[in-house]
C-alpha cells in the first residue's frame, strides 16, 4: 500500500537570524523567523510525511509553545518525524520539494540539503528531489518578505 502526503510552510524573513534551509546555513543578510530554526523546507517535508502516515501535523508533535524545540535544528525534527513514520509501518519511497525564494540563489546549496535530508531520514539521496524557484518578484516571496516551501512524499507500507 502507498500513501501520499503534502506539506507547505512559510516564514517571514528578518534581520538578526541565520538563514537555514535543508539544514544548510546559507549566507544571507536575513534569516527566517520562527520558534525553531524556521527551516521551511524541512518543515514542509515533515508535514508531508506526517500527513501521509496519518499522524496529524508538525505543530501537534513539535508545538511552538514547547521550550524543548526553541531554536532547535529542524534536522532533529525531521529525524523524529522519520521515526514516527517508520513506527507506523511506513518507509519513504520518494519526496519532491520546492523552495520559493526570490533571493538568495540556492542552486549551489541543493546537493548539501539533499544529503542532510537523506541522513536525517536514513534514506538514499536519490529518493529526494529539491527544486528552487522565484515568483518573478510577485507576492510576499517576490518582495523578499519571506520564503515558502512545498513538499510531496510517497510512503510505502513495510511488509513485516
N, C-alpha and C positions, 0 to 999 in steps of 0.2 A: 504494500500500500504506500502511496505517496501523499504528501501534504504540502501545500503551498502557503507561504506567508508573505506579507509585505509590510514594510516599515517606512516611516518618514520621521525626520527630526529636523528642527531648525533652532538655531541660537543666534542671538544678537552679537555683533562684533563690538568690542570695547577696548579702550586703552588699559594697560596695566595687566593684561592676561596674555599667556602664551597661546599660540595657535597650534592646537594638536588635532590632527586628522589621521585616522587609521593608525593611531599610536605613534605618529611621527611628529616631532617638534619642527614646525615649518617657520623659517624666518619671515616675519611679517610684523608691522608696527601695531597691529590689532590682534586680539585673541577672542575666543568665544566665551561668552558669559554663561555660567551655569554652576550648579552645585558640585558636580564632579569636574573633570577636565573639559566637559562640554563637547566631547568628540562626536559631532553629529553623524559621521559615517558609522562609527561603532554603535551608536545608539539606534540608528535606523536598522542596522543589521541585527542587533539584539532583539528589537521589536519584531522583526520579520521572523526570526527563529522562534521566539515565544509565541507568536500568533500561529505559526504553522503547527506547533505541538500542543496548542490549546492551553497555554499557560499564562493567559492574560497579557500584560504589557510590562515594559521596563519599570514604570512608576509603581506598579504593585509589588515588585521584588526589590527595588532599589529606590525607595522614596527620598525626595529631596529634603524631607524632614528628619532623616536619619543621619546623625553625625558620622557614622561609620563610612559613609560614601562621600563626605566632604573632600573635595579636591583629589579624589582617588583617580587613578588611571582607568579609563574605560576599557582597557585591555583586560583588567581584572573582572569587570562587569561582564564582558563578553565571554571570558573563560567560565564564569559561573553560569551564564546562560547556556553554554555548551553542555555543562553538567546537568542542568535541568532537562534539556532536550534528550540527552542520552539516558537519563534516569527515567524518562517516559517512554523509552524504547525506540528512539529515532536517531538516525545519522544524517549528516548534511550531505546531500548529493551535489548541490552546487548553489552558489549565491551570485547574484548580479546586482551591482550597486552603481549609483550615480551621485557625484558630489556636484552641487550647483553653487558656483562662486565666480564672481567677476574677477577677483584677484585674491591671492596670488596665483600665478600659473602653477599647476600641480603635476603636470606630466612626469617630471623627473622624480617625483616622490611616490608615484603609484607603485612601483615594484617593492619598495620598503613597506608600504602599507599592506600590500598583499602578503608579504612574508610575515608581518606581525599578526595579521588575522589568521593565517594558516597555523601559526604556532599557538595562538590562544585557543583555537578550536580543535587543534590536533588533527588537521586535515591537510591534504596536499594543496599547494598554491594553485595548481591547475583547476581546482574546484571553485575558485574565486575570480570574479571579474570586477574591476573597478574602472569607472569612466569618470571624467570630469568635463563639465560644460559651463558655459556662461549663459546669461539670459539676454545677451546683446544690450546690456545697460537698462533693461526693463525691470520694474518691481524692486522689492527690498534687496534682493541679491545684486541686481544691476546697479543699485545706488550704493552698494557696498555697506549696507546696514547689517547684514547677516549672511550666514551660509546655511544651506539646506542639504540634505542627503535623502535618497530613496534607496530601498533595498527590496529585492525579491529573493526568496530562498525556497529551494525544493528539499524536503526531507523525505527519507525513505525509512520505512519501518524495519527495525532489526529483526531478523529471524532467530529466535532463541531456541 
